[in-house]
Amino acid sequence: MTVIIRKFLNKVFRDKLGRVVIWQNPNLPLWGWITSVLAGIVVKSSPTRSAISQFGMAALFTWAYLEIRSGITLFRRIIGVIVMIVIIYGLFKAS
């Protein structure tokens, strides 16, 4: 049983070269989302805050799409799918 689990974990967390990859430096869309979260804390104006929030969600959606399409490991692709599902669910729930 442990061999099966080990093979599964290797498939999820290792890249094509066999390196374990869980964390990478944030790319531009993720930095955009982080910046919008921080700006949303500082800005008190409701219309401006709403625009910042929309920009942040667009940046996070872009990040999730890029992870799904070209994530270096299966783990990162799964995280991209989860984030995209949560964003889409939030859009439908809000309307």
Buried (B, 14 or more C-beta within 10 A) or exposed (E): EEEEEEEEEEEBBBEEEEEEBEEEEEEEBBEBBBBBBEBBEEBEEEEEBEBBBEBBBBBBBBBBBBBBEEBBBBBBBBBBBEBBEEBEEEEEEEE
